[in-house]
């Protein structure tokens, strides 16, 4: 019975540590997901044309190649700001502010693009919009909102750390 209780405590400890690691590393994991997921969805929804042909035949109303590019740019900016900010600077504006600006601007772009793409109901050459293409838009929007939420939670966590250690935020 003692071994069973010790095993349960060990499993509980490991699960708690894994969840803590995921919450602490949420900005990094979210950036990785934001760069990979839209690209994977786009590659599964498009035919096997080359990347250069997508750029050569680009049309704002029909082409979806810019959604993963927006996600990659958004993620690159956010991870750079996160990397440059340390404890006290994460608790103040730069990380949260730049993340909000990048996410909101990408949400506006994706929403505008969605209105053009879904407004016609049919993409270029009579190709009907698939569920993967819809998932691409939803994924980009969800990741944009998730970046804001994670940045806010990270900012609050760092502010609480500063209060615990009695460090003046303004210093």
N, C-alpha and C positions, 0 to 999 in steps of 0.2 A: 504494500500500500504506500509506503514511503517513497518507493521509486516512481510510482505513478504520479504522486503529488509533485515530486521534483521534476518529472518530465513535463507536467502541465505548466509548472512555473517557468521552466526553461522555454517552452514553446510560446508562452505569453510574453516573456521577455524578448524573445527574438522577433515576434510580430510587432511589439511595441517599438523596438529599435528600427525595424524596417519602415514602419509608418513614419517615425520621426525623421529618418533619413530622406524619405520621399518628400515630406513636407519642407524640410530644410533645403533640399535641392530642387524644389519645384520650379524656380525660374529657369534653371538649366534644362531640366527635363521638358518643360513646356517649349523652350526654344527648339530643342531637338525634334519634338513632335510637330511643331509648327513648320519646320523646314522639310520634314520627310512626308508627312501625311498628305498635304495638298499635291505635292509632286507625284506621289504614288497614285492618288485618285485621278490626276490628270493623265498619267501614263496609261492607266487602265481604261479610261474613257475615250482616248484618242486612238486613231489608227497608227500604224508604225511608220509614219512619215518622219523625216529627219527634223531636227530642231530648227535648222536654218530655213526649211520650207514653212514652218509655223511663223517664223519672224518675217519672212518675205511676203506671206499672204495674210499678214496681220490686219485685222479689222476690229475696232472696238466693240462693235455689235455682235460679232460672231466668234472671234478667237478667244480661247480660254487660257492661253499660255501666260498671260500677265497675272493671273491670280496666284500661282505658285511663286512667281517672281516677287510680287508684292509681299507675300508671306516670308520669303527668304530675306528681303530687305528689312522688313519690320523686325524679324528675329535678330538679324545682324546688328541693327542699331540698338535694340534692347539689351542684347548680351554684352555689347561693348560698354554701354552705360553701367550695367550691373557689375561688370568687371572693374571699371574705374572707381566705382563707389565702394567704400568700405563701411563699417558699422555706423558711425555717426551720420555719414552722408546718405546712407540708405534710409535713415529715419526721416530725412527731410525731402525736399522737392525734386532734385534732379532725376532720380530713378523713376519715381512715381509720375512726375510731370512728363518726362520724355516718353515713358511707356504709354501714358494716356494719349499724348499727342499722336504718336505713331499708330496706336491701335484705333483711335477714333478716325483718323484720316484714312486708314486702310478700310475701316468699316464703311465710311462714306463712299469710297471708290468702289468697293465690292457691291454695295447696295445700288449704286448708280448703274454699274455694269449689269447687275441682276435684272434691273428694270428694263434694260435694253434687250438682254438675252431672252428673258422670260416674257417680255411684252409681245414679242412677235410669235412666240410659241414654237417656232421652227428656226433652226440654225441655218447656216449657209448650205446651199445645194439641197435643200429639202430634208436635211437630217433632223429627225425629231430629237428633242432634248431627252437625255437618258437620266436614270436615277443617279448614276455616278457623277454626272455633271451637276445635278442638283446637290449631291453630297459635297461636291467641291466648294460650292458657294456656302453651304451651311457650315462646313468645316472651317473655312476661312473666317467666317463671322464668329463662330464659337471660339476659335483660337484668339481672335482679337479681344473678345470680352474676357477670356481666361487670362490673358496677359495683364489686363487692368486689375482683375481680382487678385492675382498672385502678387503683383507689385504693391497693391494696397496691403495685403496680408504681410508681406515682407517688411514694408515700412512700419506697420504696427508692431511687428515682432522686434524690430531693431529699437523702436521707441521704448518698448517695455524693458528691453535689455539695458538701455541707458538709465531708465528710472531705477531699475534694480541695483545697478552699480553706482547710482547717485552721481552720474556724470551729467553736467549741464549740457543740454542740447544746443544751446546758443554758442557755446564756447568753441 
